[in-house]
């Protein structure tokens, strides 16, 4: 999966750049702690921004200096609207703290309120600040002082149907307080949320669904964080623990931080793993998967996937390494470039009949003439391409293709609309595949 290297440069300069991905959904930079919100008919994503530390004391810890905001209409193509806030332009923040951790953003009365934690000048610990804008992508203007009475991280705001806003955050437990109508001051004393499981908890994300209040949070059940949740009839509790939304990361990432959102009739879980940084779990990447409620309001367990969400256009590069399923033997994935993991992944076929499948590809109503494949092979082989289990093309990969090469062959797509793809090694035992694309 080849990422756009120009993306990081242009986004940093404030340009709007479109990108396409499955999981992780953002390529070209590290992102974590995603808060997903629906504004103006689009889904907006407000993550934190991990960077390699420029200072020695944070070489082995989280390092975050600014925030970007992303948006999408189809959850496949994402736009980076550039940097919206930095530790350099918030008056009360220590500009060398690199502590711009998990944020949130809500809309009320014509304004967008961006909540963020950071380390204050001349003090230890964290406070929570607010920046205000007229648009969901800014420009955001930070207030000169943080919210009084809030010491901690991971702010989340629940705006109830009666107009009352509640601020949740983590700091010696999970806390909640009412906000005043101005959205920048507490209207009540903080309350410590009780009656949830023992153990380290952080990153609260609260929302309302079918008259019930949900408090979701990362929880160290064993060695790393899973995502748990509790329910209540009152936004300030007491909350009753209900179970796990997502188990501990299969990649060994110590943290997981998340949000839940309904968009176009489907609920989604946004979270993070360390896909682009397997050896260092303080550099993380945002993912998304579908989420389902049971009839009684409880939440079904979400299994993290590579395929993620959304429908992929057949005319764009289809990253088979972000598969829906893979054969138990003979097929695997690896990084294209170990020196720059943002270049993405490839599929390695090393046994006849090994396969990968990729669902939800939209062929539309047009006539397709050929399929392109970016391949590499030392011994050669033949790949079969199937749509809804009917072979539509065979791609012969010659031996001694020592550098990545794009091959094109005729294709016969019998059906229109959305189909499931499968690519199989029908001959040979050594073919590497980056992507396929239809023309």
C-alpha positions, 0 to 999 in steps of 0.5 A: 500500500503506497502512501502519498509522501507529498501529503505530510508536507502539504498538510503541514502547510495548511493545504487540503489533501485527499487520501484514501485508506482502509485501516489505518484510515490516515496515512502519512502521519501518526494519529491517535485518540480519535474523536469522531463527530458529524457536522454539516453532513460530513464526518469530522475526525479530531485526533491527537498527533504523535510525532518522533520526539525532538527532545531527549526526555520524551524519546520513549514517551508520548510526544504531541505538539499540535492537532489536525482535523480530518473529514470524509463523506464516505469514510474512505477518502479523507481530507486533512484540513491542516493544523488547527492548534499548536502548543506554540499558539495557546497562551497558557500552554508550556510550548516545550511540553509536547503534551497536546493529548486527546481532544474533543469538539462539539457544536452549540449555538453557531460555534464549534468548541474544541477541548484539549488537554495540555501542560500549563506554563510553570506547573506540573500536570494537565489542564483542559483548554478550549478553542472556538471557531465558526467552522468545524475545521477552524480557524480555532482561537484558543482562550487565554486560560484553561477551564477552572477546576479541571485538572486532567486529560482526555476531555469529552463533552456530551451535549444532552437533548435538553441543551445541557452540556456535560464535561467528562475527563480523566484525572485520578479516575473518571470525572464529570461536571456540568458546563455553563451555557458558555461551554467554557466554565463548570456549572457544578462541582466535579463528580467522580464516576463510581461503580465501574470496574477496578483498575486503571481507566482513562479516556472517557467518551460519553454519548446518549442512545435511545434514552440511555447514557453510555460511558465508554473508556479504555481500561487496563484489564490485564497488561494493555488497554481494552475498551469497556462501557457502562450505562446509566439513566443519568449523565452524571451516574451512577453508571452500571458496568456492562462489558467490553467493546474491544479486547486488548490490541493484538499488536501489543499497543499499550493504549487504546482510545476511541469514540463512537458515532452514528453516520448515515444510519450506521454506528462506528467505533474509531480507535487506534493501534500502532500499525505503522510503528510495531516496535514503538507503541507511542506512535499510533494510527487511527482505525475504524470498524462498524459497531452494532447495538443489541436490542436491549441497548448493550454493545456487541464486541467489535473485532478489529479488522484491516479492511475497515469500513466504507466502499472502495471504488474499483477505479482506484488502487485496491489495497489487497493487504487490507484484506477481508479474509486471507487463506490460512497458509501460503499468503501473508502481509509485510511492509513494502519498505522496512525503512519507511513503514508509511509506504504501507504493506504488500501481500506475499503469495508463496503457495499455489491456491493461496488467496486474499479477499476484499469485500465491498468494491463498487464497479458502478455501471461502466464497462471495464477494459483491463485490470492493473496490478503492481507486482514483484516476483523472482520465480514468476507465477499467475494470479487469478482475479475473481469477482463474486467468485467468478474469474474475471482475469488472469495476470501472468507475472514473469520471473525476475521482476526484481523491481515493482512493476505494473502489469495490465491485462484484459478483464471481463466484469459480468456484473455491475454494482458492489462486488467482493473480490478475491485474488488467488495464486493459481500458478507458481509459488512466489508473487508479491502484490501491492495493489490492483486497479480497474480501468 
